[in-house]
Amino acid sequence: MTVAEWTAPEWHAPDFPYVEEALSADAHVEKERGRWIVYLDVVLVSGAVRRKVGDYPKQSQAEQAGRIIERNARRFIRR
């Protein structure tokens, strides 16, 4: 078989990672070691997860980022 005769195999969506639908999302701002940290808490059918999504020097910056992140996360949750 030559390169010209070769065809790529048909593409299939991967089985992993499995993307689970979120039930709710909330952003929280906490002070740690002099910095303001934004955490995103997401509730899934299988349980809850918390992810650090931002690190800011000022509380006002962290709160604004938290509002934006939470609003965008909630856009993809079915009602």
Secondary structure, 3 states (H helix, E strand, C coil): CCHHHCCCCCCCCCCCCCCCCEEEEEEEEEEECCEEEEEEEEEECCEEEEEEEEEECCHHHHHHHHHHHHHHHHCCCCC
